[in-house]
Amino acid sequence: MSLVCVADFEEKSKEKLETSALDYYQSGAGDQLTLKHNKEAFNDLRIRPRFLRDVSNLDISTEIFGSKLKWPVGIASTAMQRMAHPDGEVANAKAAGRAGSIFVLSTLATTSLEELAEKAPETEKWFQLYIYKNRLLTETLVRTAEKCGFKAIVLTVDAPVFGIRRRDVRNKFSLPSDLKLSNFTGIQAKGVKSSGASGINEYVASQFDDTLTWKDVQWLVNFTTLPVIAKGILTKEDALLALHNGCKGVIVSNHGARQVDGVPATIEVLPEIVKAVGNEIVVMMDGGVYQGVNVFRALALGAKYVFMGRPAIWGLAVNGQKGVEDVLDIVKKELENTLKLTGCASLKDIRSEMVIHKSCYSK
Ligand code: FNR
């Protein structure tokens, strides 16, 4: 079967992945209503194309924090990528580099900051941070990211604990014993081991700091030399707090629907956040963006940049670096196609009035 869209890669990856890894990557929390909604909410947004606008010279490049990028789509931080393919985060980051995309390395990666910096030197790399109870350890991570040439710290704010993902509970999910969380040594490296429930949830409960408040964001903003981006923002109230506490950007995200089942789709809350802070900090988003046409919708609603999490995992599982390259190439071609067919020669031509909610047509 030839693989022509992200959904094909997801289907194919089911043949490649062990059940416990597949379940870990696919799952959302609870009844997985938000997981479904993240994707489906895009379908309620109708596109209003314009024609006869000379789209012969297409330019989808963009710039974030002074870095020039070939297009507005990057790879979100997802944990433990060596379960999908032996080359894990290295393959994923190299593919991102070739596509001109940002790659975000997870704190819970199976590749260290140092190794990634060495093996994917050309890629624009950001580091996603979880704040550990052990602050010294946390500071060391940030300093290592700075030293290794990472360009931003993505602070995930939505995870004092992890959401309950039932398949991980049933599988008593543990990290396979030949792998470790490579940014750490000792218990923090080898601790994703079930003692009866989901091993990753047990790890997070024992290691992550659940006392965090906006004061801790200030602590981070004040000591790092890198821009701090708050990831997991779902309300205008928190977006404003991110702005006022020194963040340079926000990623509108519900953690791939893995935290509270019942939160809105990210595309639904994007407009209120853009309205509140879009002129002052960089607003980005992720969640269910598996097609170029949905990148277009997110950009029209004011996102400056979009990330994909699971699609890169499916590419990785199917064919390592080449699989991720193929996934990115498919989405890029879909985006270019959408721009041409809607009369947009560049990203700035994508106007907010080009995407409206379907309810506007029944009034
Ligand atoms: C995640 N996500 C995540 N986020 C984060 O800040 N740190 C992490 O380590 C992880 N790990 C992780 C693992 C897996 C398997 C998934 C699916 C997700 C959330 C991730 O960064 C992103 O928000 C979502 O993946 C976006 O949704 P899509 O693109 O997967 O629908």
Boltz pocket constraint, residues with backbone or C-beta under 6 A from the ligand:
constraints:
  - pocket:
      binder: B
      contacts: [[A, 24], [A, 25], [A, 26], [A, 27], [A, 38], [A, 76], [A, 77], [A, 78], [A, 79], [A, 106], [A, 107], [A, 108], [A, 128], [A, 156], [A, 231], [A, 253], [A, 254], [A, 255], [A, 256], [A, 257], [A, 258], [A, 286], [A, 287], [A, 288], [A, 289], [A, 307], [A, 308], [A, 309], [A, 310], [A, 311]]
      max_distance: 6.0
